[in-house]
Amino acid sequence: MTVKVYNQQSEVIGEIDLPKEVFGVKWNPILVHQVLVVQEANRRKVIAHAKDRGEVRGGGRKPWRQKGTGRARHGSIRSPLWKGGGVTFGPTKERVFEKKINKKMKKIAVASVLSRKLEDQEIKIIDAIKISEPKTKIMAKILEKFFTKKRNSGLVILPEVHNDLIRATRNLSFAQITTVNNLNLQELLKYKNILFFKKAIPLIEALYKN
C-alpha cells in the first residue's frame, strides 16, 4: 500500500508504504457505530437532577394532626403530592451511563475508519511542518493547501506533542491537530480529511495493528 509523501508546500517528494494491518482493514460500520456509542456514553456528563422528598428543605413535622380536622391526612409538606415537594422518579446525578468495550474492538474500529478514508482518498502523508513562529496565520496558509476552509475539514496527526504547531492550529475552524496517542474514533469521523506526519505512521502501526 504505497502512497505519496508531500512537503508543506503540497509538493510530492516521495512515497511511503502503509501497513495493511491498519490501513487495509475491511470496512465494518456495525463495529464502528458500536464503539462510537460507547465513547459518547462514557463522555456523557449527568447534569439533570431532581430532588426527592428526602432532599427538599423543610417538612420536618406533620402539618396537622391525623384525625379530627376533616382534611386529608399528610405526614410532610414535602411529599410529592404537595407544591414545592420532592419529585417522584425524577432524574438524578447518581445515574451511570458508562459502557464497556474491549481494546481489540476499539483498535479494529479505528483501523476500519482509517482504511475507509484511505480508500476514499481522504488521507495524505506530509513529511513535516516547520513554522518560524506559532502564528495561526502561518499555519492556516500551510493547511489551506491540504484542506478546504469548510468547517471540520481536516485533522492533523502528529507523532508527538509539538506546542508551537498545536498553538498555531487551535483557533482554526477548518482544522484540528492531535497526536497519535490521543487519537480517537470520534475525531476520525468528525473530520473529513486526515493529514499524517510521516513519523506518525510507525507509531500508529505499533498501537493499532492486531
N, C-alpha and C positions, 0 to 999 in steps of 0.2 A: 504494500500500500504506500506508494510513493506520491508525495505532494510537494508543491513548490514552497520555497522559503523566500520571504520578502524582507527588504530593509525598511526603514521608517519612511522612505520616500515612495513606498509601494512598488519598488522595482524588484524583479526576480533576481536573486543572487545565488540560488542553488536549490537542492532538493533534500528531502528527508524521508526516511521510511517510518511509517507509523505502525505501532504494534496492533496486530489483528485482535489480540485479547481485549483491547479497549475500544478500538475504532472499527472493528469488523464483526460486531455482535448483532445478532438478529433483533429487529425492532419488536419490542414487547410492550404494547400500550397498556395491557391489563396490569402488569407489574409496575410500570411507571406510575400509573394512576394510584395504585395501592400504596406505594412508597410516598407519593406526594401527599396523599390524605393523612398518612401517619405523621409526616413532618409538619403539616399545617396544624394538626391536632395538638402536637407537642409544643407548638409555638403559641397556642391559644391562651390568652390570659382571662381568668374569671373576674369579671367586673361587677355584674349584676348581683345584688344581694338584698333580699327582703328579710326583715326581722320577724321572727316568730314571737309568740306571746311571752316567751321567756327572756327575750332581748329588749322588748319595748319598755320604756321607762314608766314607772308608776304601777298602780293596780295592786298594791301590796295587801290591801284589806278588802273584805267583802263589801260591795257597795251598799247593800241593805240586808236586813235580816231575811232568813229563808222563808218564813211564813208570816202571814197576817197583814201584808201590805197590799195585796191584790195585784201585785206586779209579778212578772215572770222572775223566777229565781236565777241569780247570777253569782258567780264566785269572784269575778275580777272584771274591772272596766277595760282591761287589755285583752279580753277574749276576742277572737277573730270576728265575733258577731257584732262587736262594738266599733263605732267610728274611732279611728286612731289606735285600734287594737293591732295585734300581730297578724301576720299573713299566713294562711294555711297552704302548705306545699308550694311556697314561693321559691324563686331561685336563690341559692346560697353560694358563698365562696368556697364551701367545702367540696364542691363538685370537682371531679377529676376527669379530664379529657385525654390524658396521656395514653398513647398506644405504643405497642412494642413491635419491632420487626427486626429480623436478624441482619447482621452486617453483610452477608453474602448477597442478600436480596437488594440491599442499597447499592452495592457495588455494581451488580448486573444492571440495575435500573439506570445508573449514571452512564455506564458503558453503552447501554442501548440508546440513550439520548445522543451521546457523542457520535455514535455510529450513524444514526439517522441524520444528524446535522452534517456530517462529512459527506454522506450520500447526496444530500440536498445542496452541497457546495456552500455551506454556511460556516465552514471552519477554514481559517487561514493561519499560517505559521509565520511569525516575524522573528528575525534574528535577535534584535534588541531595540530598545528605545532609549535614546540619550537626549537629555534636555539640559540647557545651560542653567536654568533656574526653574523652581517649581511654580510655574505660572499656568493658569488654566488656558489662557490664550494660546500658548505654545503647544500644549498638549492637544487642544482642540484642532489645530491645523494638521497635526500628525494623524489623529484618529479619523478626521474627515476623509482621508484618503482610503480608509478601510470601511467605515460605517457611514450611513446616511444620517441626517440630522433629525430623523424621526425618533420620537421618544422610545427609550429602551431598545435602541438599535443594536448595540454591541456590548460584549463582555470581554474584558482583557484579563488573561490569566497569567500571573507572574510565578516564577519558580520559588520566590521568597519575598519577604516584605521589602519594599523599596519606598521609603517615606516620601521622597520627592515626587515620584510618579503617582502615588496614592493621593497626595495633597493636590496635585495639579489636575486630577481627574474627578475628584469628589463632587465638584459643582457642575459637572456636565450632565445635562438631562438625557442625552442620547447614548451615553456610555457609562460603564461601571467597571471598576478594577478590583481584582481579588487575587488570592494566592491559591496554589494547588491544595494546600492543607485546609483551606476554608471553603473550598468548592462544594456546592450542594445542588441537589436536583432542582430546587425552586429557581435558583439563579439561571441555570442552564435553560429552563423552559421560559423564563421571563424575557430573556434577551434573544433576539433572532440570530445574530451573528456572534461567533466566538473567535477571538484572536489569541492564539497561544504563543507564548515566548518559546523559542526553540529549546532552551534549557529546561522548560517545564515538562517536556514530553517524557523523558526518562523517569521523572518523579511521579507523574500521573500513571505511568505504566506500572511502577512498583506498588502504587496504592490501590489501583482498581483492577488489575488483572486477576483472573480467577485462580 
